[in-house]
Amino acid sequence: MGKGFGVKKLSNKDYYNFLDKVLRTIRRKKDSQKQQRAVNQILEANLDKLDDQFAQRLRIWEEAKLSAVDSWEARRIARNINNFCNQVANLPGLKPENKWEIVITGYEVSTAVFTPEKYPKDWLILKNSLGIAYCQQKQIDEAIAILKAALESYPPEEFYQKFPDEWAMLQHSLGKTYCCLPGDKTQNLDLAIACYEEALRNTPKDKFPYEWAQTKHNVCSIHYQQGKSAQAITCYKSLLQEVYTEDAFPYEWAQVQNSLGLAYSDEGNFDKAIDYFRSALKILTPIVYPEDCLNAGRSLGYEALKASCWQEAIEGYGIAIEAVEQQRYIWAKTDTQRQKIQGQEIDVYIGIVKACIKNNQLTKAIEYVEHSKARNLVELIVSLSFQPKGVSKDIRNEFNRLRQEITARQSLLDIEVELRQLRANSRESDESDCTQLNQLQQKLNELQEQFDSLIIEKIQPHDPSVSVTQQVKGISFQEIQTLLPDTKTALIEWYILDDIFVAFIITHQNPGITVWQSSSEELQNLRSWGNEYLGDYGKPCQTDWKDSLELRLNTSHIIAKSDAKKSAIDNQQFQTPHCVHFSCHGYFNFEKPLLSELHLADCHITIENSPAIDLTKCLTLAEIFTLDLSQCRLVTLSACETGLIDLTSLSDEYIGLPNGFLVAGSPSVVSSLWRVNELSTALLMIKFYQNLKSSSTVPLALNQAQTWLRDATKEQLQQWASQLPLDDEQELQLDTFFYKLQSNSKPFESPYHWAAFCAIGQ
């Protein structure tokens, strides 16, 4: 953990002061909506207190308070605790096991006050809340026992005569709990329906239309889950006629329209299914209901694709993508959250690309391909390079400072989240983990609020184009085509669908784009080959020729061998050189991409007699994002496999170690795609830098070096190498390599030697 990010250990006083502040706010605020807002603000600012220690302290505090006051005051305290627990139950950002332990503890202690003898109605409501909490904690059997015990506290006839609302409420909760019960699904769903029917019997439709309709909707959904689509359709239509009209309950009406679409699809009636999905989308728009819109749009796209209705599939998936974009820009506050949202919904991009290809709308297909693959990287680069116009230097400096600090804090938080997960998987996590993450998140939230305020109050009046959530327009096919330098150049872009992979070939010739499609077997072969190759991934490769590059680079600063530690470099050192060259092993972490790293000198450690890597001694991708490489022309990663990306992610296909340096400000990166040969790589790099000195562009200099290495004969290589300042060991290595070769042989003509390196960026 870096300086300034230490974890403050919480004391009992910290916990009790926080609890006292929350309860005073609940007691003081009589308006329920104002109370909820005020309490939520306190909870969100004190997430670190709601850890795995809080439930125990809540129990001690509540039991002590309740035993020291009269019955009236005890009832007031218990009610406030229940209100507190209700809001904690709906609070995002908490570890689920901590959340529900706190909620259950609060409810359980309150049952000592709200006894069935003194406060029967309060007791029943509390038992209902307790059952729901246990269900959320995945203790289904305990939840069922609590709810059934509450229902059996009176004879049935007496119960629903005295407490009809509570009877219906408990039956409804028990029905939902049976739906979550593992085991015999058919039996459990039948039990759930029986509970819902009891709830409906005691919920007057005219008095409680919304509650009645919610329960009825659950019954319809169970029919659908049981495969009884015709029965579900009848149930849903009845619900629309009796309560959920479009005028009275537009949102619920739209949800039922979507459910009818799914049910008709199961019946094989795709035309009706598509009509119902479209009806749902009239209400469930991307702006107002982005999550529901995503689900309905996805359903329309998926079912239309199954029915070979290509245009309708494009329509549905297109609406779903609009909803994804809305979630990314309105809900997500950080680049990491935006990447996560798009990654989770990548199926809608795959669907629309497939539909566009089927419908021969190839230009639209390639635009969506780029939209899904490059979006996150482009936004990262734009967000870190964008400058507001028309503002003072002080405001611009503050804008850059906050932006850089937010990026650094977010990267640190991402690393800690990944490391915490790794520790949890290996059972090495400790109680400070949650506190540490909450403190980091709280500081990040504070910085983001400062940044948003700066934009709204001091920048937007001068430059309205600046937004709190800066959107980037996707690239069009015409813009892609103009990137081709001449009529002899073609751009080939690969994309993996769910059943095949395709290659888009873009040229200046009419029609400008064609598509090659693999077979399903070829996709399976590709995946098998990838798995086989990656089985050996991570093995170290040697790079003993790095010293021979010194004269080619005109270096003023070299950190070599055991001195090349993380402690020997800092962000300041990256702000001045025009070229940065790494001759160290790189590793892409396919499970945790932000923990991908470049190995530095002291990162290799031993744990229980097994070799391991200390990530704190490596330069991780998350840390690379925060570097300032705005003055750097080129970053070269000349070791093995430094150009690999996450093969399983279509939304982050351009996110890898090289692209981290692009985000950091360098316009060009050279990296490798497979395990390279030490000797051929050294010769290629030396020739590359020789070419670069002649004012050539990076891609051209690399291409010329690759062509030269491929075509050079033994004799030509020996003559060229004789002019290099090699040491004795390097000369011996070359002589040994060339010894048995024919003078006209081309020792490096195999693509293995020259094709691994690629130029990324300008």
N, C-alpha and C positions, 0 to 999 in steps of 0.2 A: 504494500500500500504506500502510495507516494506521500510526500510531505503535505500536511494540511488535510489529509483525508482519514485521520485516525478515528476510531470508534469510541464514543463516550459511553461508559458503562452507566446504565440507569440505576438510580437508587429507589428505595421504597417511596421516598418523598416525591420523586419525579412522577411515579405512577399515581400516587394519591392526589397530588396537586392537579394532574390532568383529569382524573375522575371527578374531582370536586368542581372543576371548571365546567365540565360537560353537564353535570347534574344541576348546577346553579343556572346554567343557560336554559335547560329544559324547564326548570321551575319558574324562571322569570318570563319566558316567552309563552304567552297564552295562545297566540295565533299559531295553528299547527304548521302552516306552510313556512312562516317566518322561523318557527322553531326548528323545523327540519333543515332549512338552509343554514341557520346559525350553527347548529350542531354538526352538520356535515363539514362546514369550514374548519371547525375545531378538530374533528376526526382526521380529515385529510392532512392537516398540519402536524398531526401527532401520530402518524402511522407507526413510527418506531416504538411507541408505547404499547401498541396492540400486538405484542409478541407472544411467545410461548410461555412467558412468565405472568402475563396480565390476568389470566383466568383465576389463577391461584390467589393473587392479590385481591381480585374482585370478590372472591368468596370470603376471604378473611375480613375485608372491609365491610361487606354487606351484612355478614352474620353478626359482627361486632356492633354495627349501627342499629340493626333491628332489635337486638337484645337489650339495648340501652334506652329505648324510647317507648312511648305508649302506643296503643294499637292504632290510633288515628294517624300519628306521625309515621308509624311503620308502614301503614298502607300507602301513604304519600311517597315514601322513599321507594317502596317496591314498585309502584306505578312508574316512577321516574327511571328506575333501573330497567324495567320492561321496555319503556320507550327508547332508552339508550341501546338495549339489545336489538330492538327492531331495526334501528338505523345501522348498527354494525352489520346486521345480516344482509343489508343491501349495499354495503360499502365495497367498491371495487379496490383492487390493489393489495388485498390482504392474502396471506397464505391461508388456503381454505381450512386446514386443520386448526390453525390458531383462531380463525374467525368463529367457527362453529363451537369450539371449546368455550370461548368467551360467552357466546350467546346461550349455550346450554347451561353453563354455570349460573348466569344471571337469572334465567328462568327457574332453574331448580331451587335456588335459594329463595326466590319469591314465593314458591309454593308453601313455605312455612307461614306466610302471611295470608295469602289467598287460599284458605282452606275451603273444602266443599260445604262445610257446616255454616261458616260465616259469610262467605262470598261465593256462592255456587256458580254464578254466571262468570265472574272474573276467573274462577278456578278452571272452568271449562275452556275459556278463551286461552288461558295460559297453557293448559294441557295440549290444546291444538297447536299453539306456537312451538311447544316443546317437541311434539311429534314431527312437525315439519322440519325443525332443526336437526333432529336425529336422522331423518330421511336424507337431508342435504349432506350430512356427515357420512352417508353410506351405511349407517347402522339401521338397516331396514327393519330387521326383526324387532329391535328395541322401539322403533317408531310405531310399528303396528301394535305392539303390546301397550304402549302409552295411549294411543288413540282408541283402541278397543276397550281398555279399562275405563276411559272417560265415558264412552258410550254405554258401558254396563253399570255406571254408577247409579242409575235409576232404571226402573222397569220401563221398557220401550214406550208404552202408551203414556205413562206419566211424564217421561222425558220430553217427547215431542209435543205434549200439551203445555208443559211448563216453559220449556226452552226450545221452541221450534227452530229459531235461527241458529242456535248453537248445535242442535242435532244435525241440521243440514250442513253446517260448516264442518263438523267432525266427519260426517259421512263423505263429504267431498274430499277432505284431506286424506282419509283412509283409502278412498278410491285411487287417488294419485299415488299413494304409497304402494298399493298393490301393483300398480303399473311398473314400479321400479324394482319389484321383488324378483330376484333371480330364481331359476328353477323352472317349473312347469309353466311356460308362458300362457298356454291356453287357459289353464285353471286360474292363474293369477288375473288375467284379463276378465274372465267371467266374474271373479270376485269383485273386481273394480267396477264392472257394470252394475252389479247388485248394489254396491255402495252408492253409485251415482243415481240409480233409480230411487233409492231411499231419500237421497238429498232432494231430488226433483219432487218427490211426493210431498215434501214438507217445505218447499220453497214456492210461495204463491207467485205465479208468473206476472200477475198484474201489479203486485206490490214490489217485487224484486226482479224485474225483467232481465237486467244485465246478469245477475248472479245465476238465475235460472238458465239463461242462454249459455253461459260459460260451462255449466255442468252438462248441458245437452250437447254442446260442442265436443266435450271430452268423450261422451258416449259415441258420437259419430266417428270420432278419430279412432276409437277402439275397434269399431266395426271395420274400418279401413285397415288397421294393423292386422286384424284377423283374416284379411284377404276377402272379406265380404263387401266388395266394392259396390254391388248393386244396393245392398242394405245401407251402406254409408251414403250413397247418393240420395236415397229417399230421406234419410235422416238430415242431411245437409239442406236439402230443399225445404223440408219442413221448418228447419231453423230459420231460413230466410223469410219464409212466409209469416212465421209467428212473431219473431222479434227482430232479427238482424236485417232490417230494411236498409236500403242504400241511404235514405234521408236521415233515419234516426241513428244508425250506427255505421257510418261509412267505412271506418277502418275494419271493424269486425266483418262487415259485409264483404269487403275485399279479401279478407283471409279465408272466408268460406268459399268464395269464388276460386281461389287458388286450390283449396282442398278438393273442390269439385273437379277441377282440371286434372289433378292427380288421379282421382278415382275413375274418371272417364278414360284416362290414359290406360289404367290397368284393365279396363273393359275393352281396350283396343279401338275406342272411338276417338281417334286423334283429332278429327275436325272439331268435335265438341270440346275436347280438352284444350285445344288452342284458343277457341273462343272464350272459354272461362279464364284462361291465363291472361288474355288481353283485357278482359273485364276487370280482373284484379289490378292490373297495371294502370288502369285509369285513375285509381285512388293511390296505389302504392308507387309513388313517383320517386325518382332518385334523390330529389332534394328533401322531400318531407319524410319519407320512410326508406332510407337507403338500404337497410338490412333486409327488410321485407321485400323491397323491390328487387334486390339481388336474388333472393330465393325464387321469386315469381318469374323474373326474367330468365334465370337459369333453367327453371322448369319448362318454360315456353321454348327456349332454345334446344334443350335436350330432347323433348318429346317431338318437336318439329324435325329435328335431325333424324330421329328414329323413323319418322314417317316420310323421309326424303322430301320434306317441304323446306328447301334450302333457304328461300328468301325469308320465311317465317322464323327459321332458326337464326339467321343473321339478325333479324329484328329483336328476338328475345335476348340473345347473347349481347347484342349491342347495348340494350337497356341495362342489362346486368353489369356491363363494364362501366357504364355511366355511374351506377350505384357504387361500384368499387372505387372509382375516382372520387366520388363524394365522401366516402368513408376515409379515404387516404388524406384528403385535404381539410376536412372539417373536424373529424374525430381524432385523427392521429396528430400528435404534437411533435414527433421527432422523426428523423429519417428512418431509424430502426423500426418504429411502429408502422410507417408507411410500407417498408419492405415486407414486413410480416403480413400485413393485410393483403398485399398483392400476391405474395407467395401462397397464402392460404386459398386464394380464389383463382389460381392459375387455370383451373379447368374451363372457366368461361372463355379465356383467351384461346385455349386449344380448340374449344368448340367452334368459335367464330372463324378461326383460321380454316378448320376443316370444312365448314359450311361455305366459306368464300371460295375455296378450291373447287368444291363440288359444283358451285354455281358459276364457275369460271370468272369470278371477280378477283383476279390475281393481284391487281394493284392494291385493292383493299386488304387482301390477305397479307401481303408483305408489310403494309403499314401497321397492321395489328401485331405481326411478328415482332417488329422493331419496338412497338409500344410495350409489349410484354417483356422483351429481353433487356432493352437498354434503358427503360424508364428510370429505374432507381439510380443507375450510375450517372445519367445525364443530370438528374435533379441534384445529386450530391455535388457534382462539379459546378453547376449553375449557382446553387445556394451558397457555395463557399467563394465564388468569384464575383458575384453580383455586387455592384456598388450603387447606392442611392444617388440621385441627381439633385442639384439645387440646395444642398444643405451645407452647413459649415464643416470645417475640417474636424472640429471637436466632436460633432455629432457623428461624422463618418468614422472617426477613430473609435468612438464608443460602440457604434454599430459593429465594427470589425472585432473589437475586443469581446463583446458579448457573444457574437457568433462563434468565435474561436473557442471561447471558454465553454459554451454549450456543447460544441462538438467534442471537446476534450472530456468534459464530464460525462457526456453520453457514451463515449467510447469506454471510459473507465467503468461506468455502470454496466455496459454490455459485457465487458470482461468479467466483472464480479458475478453477474448473473450466470454466465457460462461456467465459471469456476465453482460457484455454489452448487450448480446442478451436478457437476462432476464429483464434488465432495459428497453430495447427497447420495449419488449412485454408489459411491464407494464407502458410504456410512461414516464419512469423516467430517461431516458438517457439525458445527457447534452452535450454541444459542446466540452467539454474537452475529451470525450471518444475516439474520433477518433485520436486526437493528442496524447493521452496517448498510445494507441495501436501502432501507427506508430513509436513512440519513442522506445517502447519495441521491435518492430520488427526490427528497424534499429540497435539497440544494439545487438540483436540476430544475425543478418546478419554479423555484424562486428566480433563477436566471432567465427562464423562459418568459415569466411574467414581466421581468424588467425589459427583455428584448421586445415583447409584444407592445408594451407601453411606449417604448422608444419609437417604434414604427408608427403607432397610431397617433401619438401626441406630437412628435417632433419631425417625422419624416414624411408621412402621407400628406400633410398640408402643402408640402413643397413638391413631392413626387408621388402622385396618386397611384402610379403603377406598382409601387412597392406594397406587397401584401404580407400579412402575418404568415399565411400559407402560400408561398410563391409557387404558382403553377407554371409548368413548362409545356408548351405545345408540342405534340408529337410530330415527327418528321413525315412529310408526304412522299409519295412515290416519285414525283417530279424532282423533289429535292435530293432523294437518294440517287436518282439517275444522273443529276448534274455533278455528283461527286466523281463520276468516271472521267478520267483525264482525256480519253480519246476513244475512237471507234474500235480499237483493237483490244480494249480492256473489258473484261467481264467481272461482275461481282457475283460471288456465289455465297448464298446465305442458307445455313442449315437450320432445320427446326424439327424437333421431335414431338410427334403427336402421340395419342394414347396407343395406337395400333401399328403405326408406320412412322418413318421419318422422311422428310422431304428436303429437296434442295431447290431454292429459287435462284434462277440464273438471270441476271439483269444486265442488259447491254443498251447501247444507243440505237441498235437496229430495231425496226418495227417487228413485233408489237412491244418490244422492250423488256418483256419478262416471260419466261417459261418455267415450268415446274417439273422436276423429276421426282417420282415417288418410289419408295422402296416397297418391298413385300413385308408382310408381318414376320416371315422367317428371317429376313435380313435384319430387322430391328432386334429380334431375339439374339441373333448372332453378334450384333454390335454390343448389346448389353453383356453377353457372355464374355466377349473379348475384353470389354472394359473392366469387368469384375476380375478377370484373370490377370490383366495388366496391373490393376491397382492392388492386387494381392501382395505384390512386392513393393508397393509404394512406401516411401519413407526411409528406405535404406540409404545410408550416406554415400556420397560420391566424392572423389578426391578432386582438389583444385590447387595443385601444387605449383601451377604456372602463373599465379596471380602477380608475382613480382615482375614478370617480364612485360607487364602492361604499363609499368610506371612511366617509361619514356614515351610511350605512345600517347599517354594522357596528359603529359606535361604537368604531372601532379605536384601540388604544393603541400598536400597533406595526405599521408597514408597511415592507416592503422592496420597493422598486420598481425596475424597469428594470435598468440596468447594475449596481445594487447587489445585486440578487437572485441572489447567487452561493451555491454550496454552502458556501463557507467562511464565509458570513455567518449560517448557521443551524446549530444543533446540537440534540441531543435535549432539552437543558434548556429551550429555547425552546418546545418543543411540550408541556411538562408543565403549563403554567399557563393558556393561553387556552381559552375555552369554544367558540371557533369558529376554524377555520383555512381560509382561502380561497386557492386556487391559480388564478392567471390565466396559466398557462403551458401550453405545448403538451405533451401527453402522447403517449407512443408505446408500443404493446403489441408486444412482440417474440414473434412466433408461433413462431419456431424455438427461442428461449431465453427462456421466460417470465420467469425471475427477473431478466433484464436489461431488462425493460420499465422505462420511466423517465419522470419528469417533467423536461422540459428546463429547466435553470436558466441564468442570464445568460451565463456564460462557457463553456458546453459546446460551442459551435459553433467548430470548428477547420477548417483546410485541410490536406489531405495530398496532395502531388503535384498541386496546383492543383485538387483536387476537394474539395467540402464534406464534412465528416464530423462525428461527434459523439464527444466525449470522455466516456466513461461515468463516469470518476472525478469529473467535474464535474456529474453528474446525480444525482437522487434515484431510485435503482433500487427495484424491487419488493422485492428481498431486503433492502434497507436499511429500507424502510418497515415491514416485518415487525418490526423491532427497535425502532421508536420507542415511546415511552411517551405514549399519548394518552388515558390513563385519565380525565383531567379535561376532555377535549374533547367537547362536545356534538355538534358537526357539523364535517365536512370537506367542502368544496365544490370540485370540479374543474370550472371553468367553461370549459375550452378544448375543442378538438375531440377526439372519439373517445376520451375518457378512460375510458369504461365498457366498452370492448371486452375480450373474453376470447379464449382460444384456441379457435377454431372446430373444430379437429381433435381436441380432447381432450374425451372424455366424462367422464373421472374428475376433471378439474380445471375443470369448467364454471363454477364460481363463483370461480375463482382469477384475479384481475386487479388492476389498480391500486386500484379502490375497495375490494376485499375486503382488500387489504393494510392499509388504514387501519382496517378493522373488527378485524382481528387485532391491530393495534397498540393497540386499546382504545376507539376512537371508536364510539359506538352508531349513528351515522347518517352516510351519505355520499351526496352528490349528484354525478352525473357524466353525461357525454353519450355517445350511441351512434353519432353520425355527425358529419361536418364541419358545424359550426354557423355561422350568420350572425352577424357581429360585433354589429350593431345590435340585432337581435331578442334575442340572448343577453343583452346589457347590460340591456335593458329588463326582460326576464324575471327576471334576477338581482336587480335593484333591487326589483321588486315582490315577489319571493320573500322578501327580507329584511324588507320592510315587513310582510308577513303574519306572518313569524316573530316579530316584536316583540310581536304581540298574543297571545302564549303559545300559538299554534297548534302542532300537531305538524309535524315536517318533511315527511312525505308530504302532509298536508293543505295546508300552506302552499305547497308546490310545485304541487299540483293546482289550487289556487285561482289561483295566478299563471299557470299554463298556460291555464286556462279564460278568465281575464281577457284575456290576450294574444291568444288565438284570437278572442274576440268583440269586442274593443275596436275602435271606429271611429277614423278619422283624427281627427275632432273630439275624441273622448274622450282619445285619446293625447296630442294637443297640449295639452289642458287639464291633464292629469296631469303632463306633462313640464315645463310652465311652473313647477311648484312644486319642481322639482329644482335643486340647486346645480350647474348645468352650466357648463363653461367656454365660451369663444367658439367654439372649434373644434367642440365637441360640438353646440352650438346650430346652427351652420352645417350640420353633417352632418344633423341632424334636419330643418331647413328644406328642404334640398335633397331629402331623401327624400320629404317630404310635399308638395312643390310641385305636382306634376301629379295628385295623387290627389283623388278626389271626397270630400266631407266625410263621407259615410255609408259609404265603403268600409272594408273590414276588411283592412288590408295584411298582417297576420300570421296569417290564418286557416288557411293551409296548415300541415299537421302538420310540415313541414320546419322551421318557425320555433319551434314550441312543444313538440313531442313528443320531441325528442332527449334531454331530461334525465329521469333517473329517480332516485327516492329508494331507497336500499338500506339495509337495517337497520331500526331502530325508527322 
